[in-house]
Amino acid sequence: MNDEQMAVIMPLIIFGGEAKSSAIEAIQAAKAGDFDKADERIKAANDAIVQAHHGQTELLTKAANGEEVDVSIYMVHAQDHLMTGIAFVDLAKEIIELYKVIKG
């Protein structure tokens, strides 16, 4: 694992975690009936996912071009964070819609 790859992997971890945290904050806001804040936190979560995808796309492009991309525990951890973040955002959107119905 070289410094260049680590510079791509660390933002995946950071932005994946940020997406998850923002999604949880969105659910909490919806639970409190603050749907404007919930929407704002979902937007922040989506923005974090987009940022993470930039790094992931960079790695995929390198691999597609035949460059060596090491798969390390850091890479696995980064992908785990990103996928967890994406799953939380998707579920948060559904939960927010349920709160909108419940709180009518």
DRENVEX-881204 format. One record per residue (C-alpha): residue in three letters; residue number from 1; y, z, x. Coordinates in pm, 1 decimal. Example, Ala and Ser with C-alpha at 12.3 -4.5 7.8 and 13.67 -1.06 7.14 Angstrom:
BEGIN
R   type   seq      north         up       east
R    Ala     1     -450.0      780.0     1230.0
R    Ser     2     -106.0      714.0     1367.0
% end
This chain:
BEGIN
R   type   seq      north         up       east
R    Met     1        0.0        0.0        0.0
R    Asn     2      326.5     -106.2      153.3
R    Asp     3      681.0        9.5       82.4
R    Glu     4      760.4     -306.9     -111.9
R    Gln     5      474.0     -249.7     -354.2
R    Met     6      559.8      118.1     -386.2
R    Ala     7      917.2       20.0     -472.5
R    Val     8      777.2     -172.2     -769.8
R    Ile     9      517.9       86.8     -871.5
R    Met    10      746.8      390.7     -883.3
R    Pro    11      978.1      239.7    -1148.0
R    Leu    12      670.0      166.2    -1360.3
R    Ile    13      591.1      536.9    -1353.0
R    Ile    14      950.2      640.7    -1413.4
R    Phe    15     1026.8      393.3    -1693.8
R    Gly    16      687.5      447.0    -1860.2
R    Gly    17      754.6      820.1    -1869.6
R    Glu    18     1109.4      762.6    -1991.4
R    Ala    19      979.8      546.6    -2276.4
R    Lys    20      734.3      816.0    -2382.4
R    Ser    21      999.8     1089.1    -2369.8
R    Ser    22     1247.0      880.0    -2568.0
R    Ala    23      980.5      803.8    -2829.3
R    Ile    24      905.2     1174.6    -2870.4
R    Glu    25     1277.9     1245.3    -2906.9
R    Ala    26     1294.8      971.5    -3172.1
R    Ile    27     1015.4     1133.9    -3371.6
R    Gln    28     1185.9     1473.3    -3347.8
R    Ala    29     1514.3     1321.8    -3466.4
R    Ala    30     1343.1     1155.1    -3762.3
R    Lys    31     1168.8     1481.2    -3849.0
R    Ala    32     1514.7     1642.4    -3863.5
R    Gly    33     1639.4     1356.7    -4082.3
R    Asp    34     1867.6     1207.4    -3815.1
R    Phe    35     1759.2      845.2    -3841.2
R    Asp    36     2057.9      711.2    -3648.2
R    Lys    37     1954.2      921.3    -3349.9
R    Ala    38     1590.9      819.9    -3400.2
R    Asp    39     1691.5      453.1    -3388.0
R    Glu    40     1900.9      514.4    -3076.1
R    Arg    41     1610.3      686.4    -2899.3
R    Ile    42     1372.5      404.2    -2997.0
R    Lys    43     1620.3      156.9    -2850.0
R    Ala    44     1627.3      362.6    -2528.5
R    Ala    45     1246.3      367.1    -2524.6
R    Asn    46     1230.4       -9.4    -2571.0
R    Asp    47     1485.8      -59.9    -2293.4
R    Ala    48     1270.4      151.6    -2059.0
R    Ile    49      962.5      -57.4    -2145.6
R    Val    50     1155.3     -375.6    -2065.4
R    Gln    51     1258.8     -232.2    -1728.7
R    Ala    52      900.1     -137.7    -1652.1
R    His    53      778.9     -483.3    -1748.1
R    His    54     1009.7     -637.5    -1486.7
R    Gly    55      818.0     -459.4    -1212.7
R    Gln    56      482.9     -534.8    -1367.8
R    Thr    57      572.8     -903.2    -1397.7
R    Glu    58      676.4     -908.5    -1032.9
R    Leu    59      334.2     -778.7     -929.0
R    Leu    60      151.2    -1019.7    -1157.9
R    Thr    61      352.7    -1312.8    -1025.4
R    Lys    62      269.8    -1220.2     -667.9
R    Ala    63      -99.1    -1195.7     -750.4
R    Ala    64      -88.7    -1528.8     -935.5
R    Asn    65       71.6    -1687.2     -628.9
R    Gly    66     -218.3    -1570.5     -415.8
R    Glu    67      -40.4    -1278.7     -249.5
R    Glu    68     -240.3     -965.2     -181.6
R    Val    69     -157.9     -689.2     -430.7
R    Asp    70     -340.8     -368.2     -349.0
R    Val    71     -482.4     -170.1     -636.8
R    Ser    72     -434.9      193.7     -549.7
R    Ile    73     -437.6      521.0     -737.2
R    Tyr    74      -59.2      479.5     -757.1
R    Met    75     -101.3      144.3     -929.7
R    Val    76     -353.7      290.6    -1174.0
R    His    77     -122.6      585.0    -1241.8
R    Ala    78      171.8      350.9    -1296.7
R    Gln    79      -21.8      136.1    -1542.4
R    Asp    80     -138.0      448.7    -1724.5
R    His    81      220.5      568.4    -1763.9
R    Leu    82      336.4      230.8    -1886.2
R    Met    83       56.7      188.1    -2139.8
R    Thr    84      100.8      544.1    -2266.1
R    Gly    85      473.0      481.5    -2305.0
R    Ile    86      409.9      161.1    -2499.1
R    Ala    87      158.5      333.7    -2726.2
R    Phe    88      398.8      621.8    -2794.7
R    Val    89      681.3      382.7    -2882.3
R    Asp    90      459.6      189.3    -3122.7
R    Leu    91      339.1      508.2    -3290.5
R    Ala    92      689.8      655.1    -3300.4
R    Lys    93      815.0      353.0    -3493.9
R    Glu    94      544.1      405.4    -3754.9
R    Ile    95      604.9      780.0    -3776.3
R    Ile    96      979.0      725.0    -3819.2
R    Glu    97      910.1      487.3    -4108.7
R    Leu    98      691.5      755.0    -4269.0
R    Tyr    99      968.5     1013.8    -4230.9
R    Lys   100     1210.0      771.4    -4397.2
R    Val   101      978.7      750.4    -4697.8
R    Ile   102      917.1     1125.3    -4708.2
R    Lys   103     1282.7     1220.3    -4671.9
R    Gly   104     1385.5      931.0    -4900.6
% end
